Each structure stands twice: as C-alpha cells, then as structure tokens.
Amino acid sequence: MVLMTSDVLGAPCWLSLTARDRDTAERFYREVLGWTFRRDTFGRAFSVAEHNGVPVAGIGAVAGELAVPVVWTPYFAVDDADQAVARVRERGGTVGVGPVSYQPRGRAALATDLEGAVFGLWEGTIEERWRVGEDAPAWLELHTRDAFEAAFFYGEVLEWATVDDPTGCCEVSYEEDQVVLRRSGTPVARLNSGPVEAASPKPQRRPRWLVHFKVPDLVAATAAVNAHGGTVVEEEGPARVTVSDPDGGLFTLDEVES
C-alpha cells in the first residue's frame, strides 16, 4: 500500500538531513544510533535510514548543491506544494528552495517561519511505516519565541484544525506554555516558547525545529558522538543532550527505556 501526503495532511511526514557527504553521515549515524541504510529512489545522493527495519529519516548529500546548511529538517504533508508555498509567503514566511520536483515521488520546498526556523513541505508519496512522536524513535519540538504565535502561522500554512474550523487537518491543543499537535489523537509535535536569539552565534539558541532521537543509553550514545567526529553542544539534564554531527548538523539525544 502506498500512502500519499493527502492521507496525513498537515502532519509531519518525514525527517531529512541535508548533508555534505553521504558516506560520512551514514558512518556517523550508524555508530551513534545504530541505523542501517538503503539507497533511495530520489537518486545517488540520497539514502533512507532504518532502525530495526523501520524507516526513520532520510539523508541527502545536497547541502553544497542547494547552497544550504547541514541541518535536520522536518517535512510536513501538503496536497499542493505551490499553494502551500504561497501561504508561507502570504503569512510572512520565506521560501528558500522550491518547489523542486523529485519525480515520480513528489515535490518539496524548504521554508522558514516568522522567527527563522527552517521546515519543509512535501507533496507526494510517503513512507508508509514512518512515525514520529511518543511511540516512535524520533520526535519534534519547535523552539520559538512565542509558541502561540507560531501555531497561528503553521496552522494557516498547513491548515491545522481550529475551534473555528474543526474540518482542518490535525488537532491543536494548548497546554500551559506549550502547543501540542496531534494526529488521530497521538502527539506528533510540540511547540515551545522560550528564550531565543535569531542572530545568536550559537545555533542551538536560535529559533529552530529540534529533532530528538531516542536512545537506550545516553552515556554510550554521547561517547559514540565524540568518538566519531561529532561534538557535544549542550547537556540538558541527566537524560538529554544536544549534539552535532561532523558537519555541524544539530540534533538532540533523549534517553528512554528500551
């Protein structure tokens, strides 16, 4: 069975790393997260990472070609990439790349929100078994100045459901200072308000989508980061640490019981 973005409109539908060198990235993430890789139909520059046979993320060695930084990016499902890009611009966001065609799979675009956080838009086929959230190997968190303002932006761009328009995609709930996005009742992303600096020299302090990967042993995973060319950027408590890969791609390791 092939799923389309029309089946999960408005929800995260993929994670992708724009890398400089695919082989270097694969070696690092294989050692740190235990991933295996298979080549993807997008072309020679792309591969799909799997954990226990389940797709987790994509790696595309296109950072140089597209003149974009090495970064982990969440993609959200849309039914029409052109219309979604237009909504980004209408609401004050910026479109950096695309829509770009990856036939026969679909079309993609890269954009930034009002605070400068990068996100992707995808129209086309999606990995049927891919999941993100509480019961998945990865989850998403937007670090932004005002989560409620951000929710309005993304809600309008991605057509999330609201009290005034319950026919929209996904469901948004407001829980204290946090906005939670759910798909069929399952949390798939969280938007958090916090101190951010758009021009900060420290990338982890800028507004951004944080990609969290779950590990059973944080000490071992952190040691693997250091041993294979990565860097520990910030320790956030006994069960969480933000790191970068050898090319500077930021992500967060969360320790969870296996």
SVG drawing of the C-alpha trace seen along z (x, -y; Angstrom):
<svg xmlns="http://www.w3.org/2000/svg" viewBox="-16 -39 53 44">
<polyline fill="none" stroke="black" stroke-width="0.4" points="0.0,0.0 1.3,-3.4 0.4,-6.4 0.1,-9.9 0.5,-13.2 -3.3,-13.6 -3.6,-10.8 -1.8,-12.7 -2.3,-16.4 -0.8,-18.9 1.2,-16.4 4.9,-15.8 5.6,-13.2 9.4,-12.9 12.7,-13.9 15.7,-14.7 19.3,-15.7 20.9,-17.9 24.5,-16.6 27.7,-17.4 28.9,-13.8 26.5,-10.9 29.1,-8.2 30.5,-10.3 27.0,-11.0 26.0,-7.3 29.1,-6.2 28.4,-8.6 24.7,-7.9 25.3,-4.1 27.7,-4.3 25.7,-6.7 22.2,-5.5 22.6,-2.0 20.9,-2.8 21.2,-0.9 20.8,-2.4 19.3,-1.7 19.6,-3.7 16.5,-5.8 14.8,-6.3 15.5,-10.1 18.9,-9.4 22.5,-8.6 22.8,-11.4 20.0,-10.1 19.6,-7.2 17.0,-6.1 18.0,-5.4 16.2,-2.5 16.1,-1.2 15.1,2.4 13.8,2.3 11.6,-0.7 12.3,-3.9 13.5,-6.8 14.9,-9.5 16.5,-10.5 19.9,-11.7 20.6,-13.8 24.1,-14.9 22.7,-18.1 23.9,-20.9 26.5,-22.0 24.3,-21.8 21.4,-23.7 23.7,-26.1 22.0,-25.3 23.5,-24.5 23.8,-21.0 20.6,-20.7 17.9,-18.3 14.6,-19.3 11.0,-18.1 8.8,-17.9 5.0,-18.5 2.4,-16.9 0.6,-19.2 -1.7,-18.4 -0.4,-21.2 3.2,-22.4 2.6,-25.6 -0.4,-26.6 1.4,-25.8 4.4,-27.9 2.0,-30.8 0.5,-30.6 4.0,-30.7 4.8,-33.9 1.3,-35.5 1.8,-35.0 5.3,-36.5 7.5,-33.4 10.3,-32.9 10.7,-30.2 14.4,-29.3 14.1,-26.4 11.4,-25.0 9.1,-23.6 11.5,-21.1 10.3,-18.1 11.5,-14.6 9.6,-12.6 7.9,-10.2 7.8,-10.6 6.7,-14.2 7.7,-17.8 9.5,-19.5 10.1,-23.0 12.2,-24.5 10.9,-27.5 11.4,-29.5 8.8,-30.7 8.4,-34.1 11.2,-33.6 13.6,-31.9 13.1,-28.2 13.5,-26.0 10.9,-23.5 10.0,-21.5 6.8,-21.0 6.2,-17.7 3.6,-16.8 3.6,-13.2 4.2,-9.7 5.4,-9.0 7.0,-6.1 4.0,-4.1 5.7,-2.8 7.3,-6.1 6.2,-7.5 7.2,-10.4 6.1,-11.1 5.8,-9.4 5.9,-5.8 8.4,-6.4 12.3,-6.6 12.1,-10.3 10.0,-13.3 9.8,-17.0 9.8,-20.2 9.8,-23.8 11.9,-26.1 10.5,-29.6 9.9,-32.9 6.1,-32.6 4.5,-29.1 1.0,-30.5 2.0,-33.0 3.9,-30.2 0.9,-27.9 -1.2,-30.5 1.5,-30.7 1.8,-26.9 -1.9,-26.4 -2.7,-28.7 0.1,-27.3 -0.6,-23.7 -4.4,-24.1 -4.5,-22.6 -7.9,-22.3 -9.0,-25.1 -12.0,-25.8 -13.4,-28.0 -12.7,-25.5 -12.7,-21.9 -12.6,-20.5 -8.9,-21.2 -6.1,-18.7 -4.6,-17.5 -5.7,-18.8 -4.0,-21.6 -4.3,-21.8 -2.9,-24.5 -1.3,-23.1 0.2,-25.7 3.0,-27.3 3.1,-24.6 1.2,-23.9 0.7,-20.2 -0.1,-18.9 -1.9,-15.6 -2.8,-13.3 -5.6,-10.9 -5.1,-11.7 -1.4,-10.9 1.1,-13.8 3.3,-14.3 5.0,-17.6 5.3,-20.2 5.8,-23.9 7.5,-25.5 8.0,-29.2 11.4,-30.1 14.4,-32.5 15.7,-32.6 18.0,-34.8 17.7,-34.9 21.2,-36.2 22.9,-34.2 26.3,-32.8 25.2,-29.6 22.9,-27.7 21.2,-25.9 19.9,-29.2 18.2,-30.2 14.6,-29.5 14.5,-26.1 12.8,-22.7 14.6,-20.4 14.8,-16.8 15.0,-14.4 16.3,-10.8 15.7,-8.3 18.5,-6.1 18.5,-3.4 21.9,-4.6 22.7,-8.3 26.2,-7.9 27.1,-5.3 25.5,-7.4 27.3,-10.5 30.6,-8.7 29.9,-7.5 29.3,-11.1 32.7,-12.1 34.4,-9.1 33.2,-9.5 33.8,-13.2 30.7,-14.8 30.5,-17.3 28.5,-17.7 26.9,-21.1 24.8,-21.3 23.8,-19.0 20.2,-19.5 19.9,-17.2 20.6,-13.6 18.5,-12.2 19.0,-14.7 21.9,-16.2 22.2,-18.3 25.0,-17.3 26.2,-18.0 27.4,-15.6 30.8,-16.0 29.4,-18.6 27.5,-20.6 24.0,-19.1 22.3,-19.6 20.1,-17.1 19.1,-16.0 19.6,-12.6 16.9,-11.6 17.4,-8.6 14.4,-6.3 13.8,-2.9 14.1,-0.3"/>
</svg>
